[in-house]
Amino acid sequence: MEAFLVSTGIVALAEMGDKTQLLSLVLAARYRKPWPIVWGILIATLANHALAGALGAWVTAWVGPHTLRWVLGGSFLAMAVWMLIPDRLDDDEGTENAPRLGVFGTTVVAFFLAEMGDKTQIATVMLAAQYQSWTWVVAGTTLGMMLANAPVVWMGERITRRAPLRAVHLISAAIFAALGLAALLGSG
């Protein structure tokens, strides 16, 4: 249960102001069809984080515990620094007016690709390696993504204007730093 709760919380915080959250806002503003967008985000996130979690589980099978501890500790500390760098959505992304794949298909493809190499995908790899619980980590990171992105689809800019993104990023960075230090200072 710890893997699920930590994964949910970390990803929900890490997603605040992230490029995929901005993508959610752009898709909602452009297509004004919240349900296909939310379902597309869910499917893309499940697929992306399932792959990321599998990579994290694979890493634990091939890397010894001592090396894994240092890799995870360093990775979590690097994520803490990365959280302090705000994301932005490229101006030329998603310029088509009528989606060829429909709103759902466009959301799945755009969200899956935007999530590749993203903070939350990398966090999913690290959390799966840390907790060695693929199912709970993927469920938690997916819920965290939905908690951060679904409200944006429905409430749009009102949320992003009210959320103190700098404070959210600082809290996320502190959590990643604590996880990194815990991994480095842990026994092993």
Kinemage of the C-alpha trace (Angstrom):
@kinemage 1
@onewidth
@group {chain A} dominant
@subgroup {mainchain}
@vectorlist {calphas} color= white
{ca met a 1} P 0.000 0.000 0.000
{ca glu a 2} L 2.942 2.336 0.651
{ca ala a 3} L 4.077 1.934 -2.967
{ca phe a 4} L 0.596 2.939 -4.179
{ca leu a 5} L 0.232 5.963 -1.901
{ca val a 6} L 3.754 7.299 -2.436
{ca ser a 7} L 3.480 6.780 -6.205
{ca thr a 8} L 0.134 8.565 -6.330
{ca gly a 9} L 1.320 11.527 -4.293
{ca ile a 10} L 4.655 11.986 -6.018
{ca val a 11} L 3.229 11.838 -9.526
{ca ala a 12} L 0.262 14.089 -8.716
{ca leu a 13} L 2.664 16.711 -7.373
{ca ala a 14} L 5.276 16.209 -10.095
{ca glu a 15} L 2.602 16.607 -12.783
{ca met a 16} L 1.600 20.103 -11.621
{ca gly a 17} L 2.759 22.495 -14.333
{ca asp a 18} L 4.283 19.639 -16.337
{ca lys a 19} L 4.102 19.627 -20.138
{ca thr a 20} L 1.502 16.844 -20.137
{ca gln a 21} L -0.699 18.914 -17.843
{ca leu a 22} L -0.292 21.807 -20.251
{ca leu a 23} L -1.156 19.400 -23.078
{ca ser a 24} L -4.358 18.476 -21.199
{ca leu a 25} L -5.263 22.147 -21.057
{ca val a 26} L -4.551 22.637 -24.777
{ca leu a 27} L -6.586 19.568 -25.771
{ca ala a 28} L -9.511 20.674 -23.595
{ca ala a 29} L -9.464 24.186 -25.013
{ca arg a 30} L -9.141 22.987 -28.599
{ca tyr a 31} L -11.655 20.132 -28.702
{ca arg a 32} L -14.048 20.916 -25.813
{ca lys a 33} L -14.902 17.222 -25.369
{ca pro a 34} L -13.747 16.325 -21.862
{ca trp a 35} L -14.728 12.638 -21.731
{ca pro a 36} L -12.755 11.437 -24.781
{ca ile a 37} L -9.786 13.501 -23.583
{ca val a 38} L -9.893 12.066 -20.039
{ca trp a 39} L -10.259 8.494 -21.359
{ca gly a 40} L -7.386 9.129 -23.774
{ca ile a 41} L -5.192 10.393 -20.938
{ca leu a 42} L -6.042 7.298 -18.874
{ca ile a 43} L -5.234 4.817 -21.662
{ca ala a 44} L -2.016 6.616 -22.662
{ca thr a 45} L -0.878 6.839 -19.044
{ca leu a 46} L -1.634 3.175 -18.333
{ca ala a 47} L 0.330 2.083 -21.394
{ca asn a 48} L 3.239 4.431 -20.765
{ca his a 49} L 3.543 3.781 -17.045
{ca ala a 50} L 3.099 0.015 -17.477
{ca leu a 51} L 6.159 0.056 -19.724
{ca ala a 52} L 8.046 2.328 -17.327
{ca gly a 53} L 7.139 0.125 -14.355
{ca ala a 54} L 8.268 -2.973 -16.256
{ca leu a 55} L 11.609 -1.290 -16.936
{ca gly a 56} L 11.945 -0.499 -13.231
{ca ala a 57} L 11.159 -4.116 -12.314
{ca trp a 58} L 13.649 -5.365 -14.916
{ca val a 59} L 16.371 -3.109 -13.515
{ca thr a 60} L 15.960 -4.657 -10.063
{ca ala a 61} L 16.431 -8.133 -11.550
{ca trp a 62} L 19.724 -7.201 -13.225
{ca val a 63} L 21.328 -4.704 -10.887
{ca gly a 64} L 22.629 -5.698 -7.477
{ca pro a 65} L 21.104 -4.108 -4.373
{ca his a 66} L 24.190 -2.013 -3.563
{ca thr a 67} L 24.412 -0.558 -7.071
{ca leu a 68} L 20.639 -0.122 -7.240
{ca arg a 69} L 20.690 1.876 -4.005
{ca trp a 70} L 23.216 4.334 -5.459
{ca val a 71} L 21.450 4.554 -8.819
{ca leu a 72} L 18.074 5.173 -7.177
{ca gly a 73} L 19.476 7.657 -4.680
{ca gly a 74} L 21.224 9.631 -7.403
{ca ser a 75} L 18.183 9.436 -9.679
{ca phe a 76} L 15.804 10.699 -6.999
{ca leu a 77} L 18.180 13.581 -6.220
{ca ala a 78} L 18.404 14.410 -9.934
{ca met a 79} L 14.585 14.385 -10.095
{ca ala a 80} L 14.525 16.833 -7.173
{ca val a 81} L 16.631 19.250 -9.213
{ca trp a 82} L 14.587 18.607 -12.382
{ca met a 83} L 11.373 19.456 -10.497
{ca leu a 84} L 12.700 22.987 -10.032
{ca ile a 85} L 12.866 23.524 -13.812
{ca pro a 86} L 9.410 24.489 -15.166
{ca asp a 87} L 8.076 22.814 -18.304
{ca arg a 88} L 6.501 24.518 -21.265
{ca leu a 89} L 4.562 23.205 -24.230
{ca asp a 90} L 6.127 23.944 -27.615
{ca asp a 91} L 4.114 26.517 -29.576
{ca asp a 92} L 3.902 24.322 -32.674
{ca glu a 93} L 2.620 21.168 -30.944
{ca gly a 94} L -0.877 20.042 -31.869
{ca thr a 95} L -1.753 22.686 -34.438
{ca glu a 96} L -4.306 20.636 -36.383
{ca asn a 97} L -7.951 21.735 -36.181
{ca ala a 98} L -9.774 18.504 -36.989
{ca pro a 99} L -8.030 15.475 -35.506
{ca arg a 100} L -7.585 12.635 -37.960
{ca leu a 101} L -7.714 10.054 -35.172
{ca gly a 102} L -10.643 11.674 -33.393
{ca val a 103} L -10.363 13.422 -30.033
{ca phe a 104} L -9.769 10.164 -28.122
{ca gly a 105} L -7.141 8.816 -30.541
{ca thr a 106} L -5.379 12.160 -30.793
{ca thr a 107} L -5.241 12.396 -27.007
{ca val a 108} L -3.865 8.848 -26.630
{ca val a 109} L -1.101 9.398 -29.178
{ca ala a 110} L -0.206 12.935 -28.088
{ca phe a 111} L -0.231 12.083 -24.382
{ca phe a 112} L 1.735 8.834 -24.792
{ca leu a 113} L 4.431 10.599 -26.831
{ca ala a 114} L 4.556 13.648 -24.539
{ca glu a 115} L 5.032 11.358 -21.543
{ca met a 116} L 8.088 9.627 -23.075
{ca gly a 117} L 11.135 10.620 -21.040
{ca asp a 118} L 8.995 12.919 -18.912
{ca lys a 119} L 9.529 13.433 -15.176
{ca thr a 120} L 6.584 11.258 -14.242
{ca gln a 121} L 7.630 8.409 -16.543
{ca ile a 122} L 11.138 8.427 -15.093
{ca ala a 123} L 9.665 8.630 -11.593
{ca thr a 124} L 7.584 5.542 -12.415
{ca val a 125} L 10.725 3.620 -13.420
{ca met a 126} L 12.465 4.642 -10.199
{ca leu a 127} L 9.459 3.926 -7.974
{ca ala a 128} L 8.980 0.471 -9.509
{ca ala a 129} L 12.644 -0.264 -8.867
{ca gln a 130} L 12.446 1.128 -5.337
{ca tyr a 131} L 9.293 -0.673 -4.238
{ca gln a 132} L 9.530 -3.753 -6.481
{ca ser a 133} L 5.757 -3.661 -6.801
{ca trp a 134} L 4.882 -3.101 -10.452
{ca thr a 135} L 1.100 -3.276 -10.010
{ca trp a 136} L 0.861 -0.857 -7.086
{ca val a 137} L 3.356 1.601 -8.556
{ca val a 138} L 1.647 1.693 -11.975
{ca ala a 139} L -1.782 2.004 -10.324
{ca gly a 140} L -0.500 4.813 -8.100
{ca thr a 141} L 1.309 6.754 -10.813
{ca thr a 142} L -1.694 6.442 -13.116
{ca leu a 143} L -4.023 7.710 -10.383
{ca gly a 144} L -1.604 10.565 -9.703
{ca met a 145} L -1.661 11.521 -13.398
{ca met a 146} L -5.453 11.433 -13.448
{ca leu a 147} L -5.713 13.508 -10.250
{ca ala a 148} L -3.498 16.163 -11.819
{ca asn a 149} L -4.854 16.123 -15.380
{ca ala a 150} L -8.579 15.308 -15.309
{ca pro a 151} L -9.528 18.453 -13.342
{ca val a 152} L -7.551 20.522 -15.836
{ca val a 153} L -9.622 19.091 -18.669
{ca trp a 154} L -12.862 20.123 -16.948
{ca met a 155} L -11.857 23.306 -15.179
{ca gly a 156} L -9.019 24.437 -17.382
{ca glu a 157} L -7.251 27.642 -16.771
{ca arg a 158} L -8.972 28.431 -13.461
{ca ile a 159} L -6.971 25.653 -11.795
{ca thr a 160} L -3.649 26.549 -13.343
{ca arg a 161} L -4.044 30.207 -12.339
{ca arg a 162} L -4.848 29.384 -8.697
{ca ala a 163} L -2.280 26.669 -8.051
{ca pro a 164} L 0.989 28.127 -6.739
{ca leu a 165} L 3.106 26.087 -9.144
{ca arg a 166} L 6.411 27.227 -7.673
{ca ala a 167} L 5.360 25.969 -4.224
{ca val a 168} L 4.135 22.673 -5.708
{ca his a 169} L 7.450 22.229 -7.522
{ca leu a 170} L 9.398 22.982 -4.323
{ca ile a 171} L 7.352 20.424 -2.359
{ca ser a 172} L 7.851 17.830 -5.109
{ca ala a 173} L 11.588 18.538 -5.170
{ca ala a 174} L 11.761 18.129 -1.391
{ca ile a 175} L 9.957 14.766 -1.568
{ca phe a 176} L 12.266 13.493 -4.318
{ca ala a 177} L 15.301 14.719 -2.345
{ca ala a 178} L 14.064 12.915 0.777
{ca leu a 179} L 13.554 9.701 -1.217
{ca gly a 180} L 17.036 10.084 -2.696
{ca leu a 181} L 18.650 10.599 0.689
{ca ala a 182} L 16.672 7.710 2.163
{ca ala a 183} L 17.897 5.432 -0.636
{ca leu a 184} L 21.514 6.571 -0.247
{ca leu a 185} L 21.528 6.385 3.536
{ca gly a 186} L 19.510 3.159 3.759
{ca ser a 187} L 21.094 -0.112 4.724
{ca gly a 188} L 22.586 -2.249 2.021
